Amino acid sequence: MRILTIIGTPHKGNTRAITDLFLNEFKDRKTEFDEIVLPTDFGELCYGCANCILKGEESCPHFSSVSPIIEKIEKADLIVIATPIFVMSCSSGLKALLDHLAYMWLVHRPKESMFKKVGLIITSAGGSGVKDTVKLIKNNMFYLGIPKIYNYGVTTMKMGGNYIDYKNKDKIKKQVKNKANKIKRS
């Protein structure tokens, strides 16, 4: 199994800690891991020129930067997209990447390789925005052709920390383990 984690920030807070909990559940298996940290590994904003849709992805002004990421996406069996909630949505780095993947949507240029993948969305918020962010990412994954998408979103009510300090950390660990087991079975 090959797991690609796309994480929306280099900040090592709640989302990173929860993502690491999920990934640790897969370490006992014969699993290969890849990771993309945004905007560190990709920070280009989409111009909206539509060249990728109208002329082919090679026509994107950022093709040389985005094509290695697309290769990793195509090789992965499980795609984990993790983002903290920034102003009621995903991080700007993640949004920029999702914009660059729109040419792969089913309505534009479906990729059959995407139909066998499993997706996992991980979000955490110090306040609100989890449901809307999950919906945004889930719609993007669906239109990329990913048929089975799981999610884990948590409102921690604590910003910039690490979930390990919370009184409900055991509950989070149990929920993560249960969700990871569902994914393993799929």
Phi, psi and chi 1 to 4 in degrees:
 res  aa     phi    psi   chi1   chi2   chi3   chi4
   1 MET       -  141.9  173.2 -173.7 -109.7      -
   2 ARG  -120.9  127.2 -175.8  178.6 -148.2  102.2
   3 ILE  -114.8  127.1  -61.6  174.8      -      -
   4 LEU  -109.0  124.6  171.0   62.6      -      -
   5 THR  -106.7  124.8  -57.0      -      -      -
   6 ILE  -110.7  112.2  -59.3  170.9      -      -
   7 ILE  -112.9  132.1 -170.4  150.6      -      -
   8 GLY   -77.4    1.9      -      -      -      -
   9 THR  -159.5  148.3 -179.7      -      -      -
  10 PRO   -79.2   -8.6   21.3  -26.0      -      -
  11 HIS   -62.6  133.4  176.3   70.2      -      -
  12 LYS   -99.6   75.8  -65.4 -172.5 -172.8  -43.0
  13 GLY  -115.0 -142.8      -      -      -      -
  14 ASN   -59.8  -47.3  -59.6  -38.5      -      -
  15 THR   -62.7  -43.7  -55.8      -      -      -
  16 ARG   -61.8  -45.0  176.3   84.1 -115.1 -174.8
  17 ALA   -62.2  -43.3      -      -      -      -
  18 ILE   -69.3  -38.9  -66.6  167.9      -      -
  19 THR   -61.0  -44.0  -59.3      -      -      -
  20 ASP   -61.9  -37.1  -72.1  -16.3      -      -
  21 LEU   -58.8  -46.0  -83.1  178.2      -      -
  22 PHE   -61.3  -48.8  -92.7  102.7      -      -
  23 LEU   -62.4  -35.8  -63.5  176.8      -      -
  24 ASN   -62.5  -28.2  -74.9  -24.8      -      -
  25 GLU   -67.5  -16.8  -69.1  -65.7  -39.2      -
  26 PHE  -105.6   -2.8  -69.3   90.8      -      -
  27 LYS   -71.6  -21.1  -72.8 -159.4  172.9  164.5
  28 ASP   -79.4   -7.0   61.7  -21.9      -      -
  29 ARG   -99.8  170.8  -54.8  174.5   72.0  145.0
  30 LYS   -78.8   84.2  -66.3  178.6 -178.2  175.3
  31 THR  -124.3  137.7  -54.4      -      -      -
  32 GLU  -105.1  139.9  -65.2  177.6   48.0      -
  33 PHE  -118.1  139.6  -63.9   90.4      -      -
  34 ASP  -131.0  152.3 -116.7  -29.5      -      -
  35 GLU  -144.1  140.6 -177.3  174.3  -89.5      -
  36 ILE  -123.9  125.1  -63.1  164.3      -      -
  37 VAL  -110.1  124.8  178.7      -      -      -
  38 LEU  -105.1  142.8  -57.3  169.8      -      -
  39 PRO   -88.1    8.6   32.5  -33.8      -      -
  40 THR   -56.7  -48.1  -53.0      -      -      -
  41 ASP   -89.2  -12.8  -64.1  -29.4      -      -
  42 PHE  -163.4  116.7 -179.3   79.1      -      -
  43 GLY  -129.6   19.4      -      -      -      -
  44 GLU   -81.7  138.3  -54.9  -67.5  -16.5      -
  45 LEU   -91.5  137.7  -63.0  176.6      -      -
  46 CYS   -68.3  134.2  177.2      -      -      -
  47 TYR   -81.9  -16.7  -63.3  158.9      -      -
  48 GLY    76.1   21.9      -      -      -      -
  49 CYS   -74.0  -18.8   64.7      -      -      -
  50 ALA    66.2   12.5      -      -      -      -
  51 ASN   -59.1  -36.7  -76.7  -17.9      -      -
  52 CYS   -62.2  -35.2   60.3      -      -      -
  53 ILE   -83.1  -44.5  -64.7  167.9      -      -
  54 LEU   -81.2  -35.6  -59.2  172.8      -      -
  55 LYS  -117.4   -9.4  -60.8  176.7 -175.7  175.8
  56 GLY   111.0  150.7      -      -      -      -
  57 GLU   -60.0  -26.0   59.3  -91.9   26.5      -
  58 GLU   -64.3  -18.4  -60.4   84.7   10.1      -
  59 SER   -84.5   -6.1  -60.4      -      -      -
  60 CYS   -65.6  134.2  173.0      -      -      -
  61 PRO   -60.2  -18.5  -14.4   21.8      -      -
  62 HIS  -111.1   19.2  -52.9  123.2      -      -
  63 PHE   -54.9  -43.4  177.8   72.5      -      -
  64 SER   -64.8  -27.1   62.5      -      -      -
  65 SER   -85.0  -35.5  -59.8      -      -      -
  66 VAL   -89.0  -25.0   77.4      -      -      -
  67 SER   -62.7  -36.9   63.6      -      -      -
  68 PRO   -63.3  -31.9  -19.2   28.6      -      -
  69 ILE   -69.7  -42.6  -65.7  170.9      -      -
  70 ILE   -62.9  -38.3  -67.4  166.5      -      -
  71 GLU   -60.0  -43.0  -73.7  175.8   27.0      -
  72 LYS   -65.4  -39.3  -71.0  178.8 -178.9 -175.5
  73 ILE   -62.1  -44.0  -71.6  170.5      -      -
  74 GLU   -68.3  -28.0  -70.7 -178.9  -10.2      -
  75 LYS   -81.2  -22.2  -72.7  180.0 -175.9  175.9
  76 ALA   -76.2  147.3      -      -      -      -
  77 ASP   -93.8  -38.7  -59.6  -58.9      -      -
  78 LEU  -120.5  125.8  171.4   61.2      -      -
  79 ILE  -110.5  115.9  -60.0  169.5      -      -
  80 VAL  -102.3  120.8  178.1      -      -      -
  81 ILE  -111.7  117.7  -63.5 -178.5      -      -
  82 ALA  -123.1  130.9      -      -      -      -
  83 THR  -150.2  138.0 -176.1      -      -      -
  84 PRO   -73.5  163.1   23.5  -28.0      -      -
  85 ILE   -84.9  121.4  -52.8  -56.4      -      -
  86 PHE  -115.1  113.4  -72.5   -0.2      -      -
  87 VAL    49.9   54.1 -166.6      -      -      -
  88 MET    70.1   17.7  -57.9  -71.9  -70.2      -
  89 SER  -154.9 -172.1 -168.2      -      -      -
  90 CYS   -74.1  169.0   66.1      -      -      -
  91 SER   -65.4  156.0   69.7      -      -      -
  92 SER   -64.9  -33.4   57.9      -      -      -
  93 GLY   -63.3  -41.7      -      -      -      -
  94 LEU   -67.8  -42.3  178.6   56.9      -      -
  95 LYS   -60.0  -40.9  178.5   64.5  170.0   95.5
  96 ALA   -62.1  -41.3      -      -      -      -
  97 LEU   -66.7  -45.4  177.7   61.6      -      -
  98 LEU   -58.6  -39.1  -66.7  174.3      -      -
  99 ASP   -59.6  -39.0  -70.8  -14.1      -      -
 100 HIS   -73.6  -14.8  -81.0   84.9      -      -
 101 LEU   -94.7   -2.6  -59.6 -179.9      -      -
 102 ALA   -60.2  -28.1      -      -      -      -
 103 TYR   -64.7  -20.8   80.5   88.6      -      -
 104 MET   -84.9   -5.3  -67.1  171.7   50.3      -
 105 TRP   -57.6  152.7  -79.0   16.7      -      -
 106 LEU   -53.8  -35.5  -63.3  170.1      -      -
 107 VAL   -76.3  -17.4  -65.7      -      -      -
 108 HIS  -103.8  -60.6  -60.6  -59.6      -      -
 109 ARG  -153.8   77.4 -160.3  170.3  -60.7  124.3
 110 PRO   -62.2  143.3   20.4  -27.9      -      -
 111 LYS  -113.0  116.8  -69.8 -172.3  175.5  -93.8
 112 GLU   -58.6  -30.0 -166.4  172.0  -33.7      -
 113 SER   -61.0  -24.9   63.2      -      -      -
 114 MET   -74.6  -20.1  -60.4  -59.8  -73.1      -
 115 PHE   -71.8  -10.0  -57.7  162.2      -      -
 116 LYS  -109.3    7.1  -62.6  175.4 -176.7  148.9
 117 LYS   -92.6  161.9  -59.8 -170.1 -177.0  -54.1
 118 VAL  -119.0  140.7  175.1      -      -      -
 119 GLY  -115.0  149.5      -      -      -      -
 120 LEU  -136.9  128.8  170.2   61.5      -      -
 121 ILE  -110.0  128.7  -57.5  160.8      -      -
 122 ILE  -122.6  125.8  -59.6  171.6      -      -
 123 THR  -136.6  151.9   59.8      -      -      -
 124 SER  -144.4  149.0   69.7      -      -      -
 125 ALA  -139.9  146.5      -      -      -      -
 126 GLY   -80.9  -10.9      -      -      -      -
 127 GLY  -145.0 -118.3      -      -      -      -
 128 SER  -110.2  173.9   57.4      -      -      -
 129 GLY   117.3   -5.6      -      -      -      -
 130 VAL   -60.9  -51.0  169.0      -      -      -
 131 LYS   -60.9  -44.8  -73.7 -178.1 -176.7  179.5
 132 ASP   -66.4  -37.1  -71.0  -21.7      -      -
 133 THR   -69.5  -42.7  -57.7      -      -      -
 134 VAL   -58.2  -44.2  166.1      -      -      -
 135 LYS   -61.2  -44.4 -176.3  177.6  178.0 -178.0
 136 LEU   -58.8  -49.7  169.5   86.5      -      -
 137 ILE   -69.7  -40.0  -61.6  168.5      -      -
 138 LYS   -62.0  -41.7 -169.6  171.9 -172.9  175.7
 139 ASN   -61.0  -43.0  -76.5  -21.1      -      -
 140 ASN   -62.7  -44.6  -85.9  -90.0      -      -
 141 MET   -64.6  -41.1  -69.2  178.8  112.5      -
 142 PHE   -59.9  -47.4  171.1   79.9      -      -
 143 TYR   -71.2  -17.7  -76.6  109.5      -      -
 144 LEU   -77.3  -12.5  -72.8  170.2      -      -
 145 GLY   104.0    7.5      -      -      -      -
 146 ILE   -76.5  115.6  -60.4  171.9      -      -
 147 PRO   -79.7  -28.1   27.8  -31.8      -      -
 148 LYS  -122.4  115.8 -167.8  167.5  -87.0 -160.4
 149 ILE  -128.6  124.6  -55.8  164.8      -      -
 150 TYR  -106.8  161.8  -63.7   89.8      -      -
 151 ASN  -146.3  152.6   67.4   77.6      -      -
 152 TYR  -139.7  111.2 -177.2   78.7      -      -
 153 GLY  -125.0  139.2      -      -      -      -
 154 VAL  -139.4  139.1   62.9      -      -      -
 155 THR  -101.2  113.4  -58.9      -      -      -
 156 THR   -89.9  -19.7   59.6      -      -      -
 157 MET    62.4   21.7  -60.8  -50.8  -70.9      -
 158 LYS  -144.6  122.1 -176.1  175.3 -179.9 -176.0
 159 MET   -95.8  145.3  -68.7  172.2   40.0      -
 160 GLY    70.4   11.3      -      -      -      -
 161 GLY  -103.2 -152.3      -      -      -      -
 162 ASN  -136.6  127.6 -173.4  -42.6      -      -
 163 TYR   -54.4  -21.5   86.8   98.5      -      -
 164 ILE   -59.8  -25.5  -67.4  169.0      -      -
 165 ASP   -79.3   -7.5  -59.7  -27.3      -      -
 166 TYR   -84.5  151.6  -57.4  153.2      -      -
 167 LYS   -67.6  -22.5   62.0 -177.5  178.2 -172.5
 168 ASN  -101.6   24.5   62.6  -10.6      -      -
 169 LYS   -63.0  -35.9   68.5 -179.3  177.8 -171.3
 170 ASP   -65.6  -36.5  -68.0  -28.1      -      -
 171 LYS   -64.0  -43.8  178.9 -179.6  172.9 -175.5
 172 ILE   -62.3  -45.1  -69.1  171.9      -      -
 173 LYS   -59.4  -43.1  -75.4 -177.8  178.0 -178.9
 174 LYS   -65.3  -43.9 -176.0  177.4  178.8 -178.4
 175 GLN   -62.4  -42.0  -69.9  170.6  -22.8      -
 176 VAL   -62.7  -46.2  164.6      -      -      -
 177 LYS   -59.9  -45.1 -172.3  173.9 -170.8   70.8
 178 ASN   -63.0  -43.2  -70.8  -20.7      -      -
 179 LYS   -66.2  -41.9 -174.7   73.9   68.3  163.9
 180 ALA   -61.6  -38.8      -      -      -      -
 181 ASN   -64.7  -38.3  -75.1  -27.6      -      -
 182 LYS   -61.9  -43.4  -77.6 -176.8 -179.1  179.4
 183 ILE   -64.8  -41.8  -66.4  167.9      -      -
 184 LYS   -59.3  -40.4  -71.3  175.5 -170.9  177.7
 185 ARG   -67.9  -26.9  -73.2 -169.3  -60.5  -90.4
 186 SER   -82.7      -   73.1      -      -      -
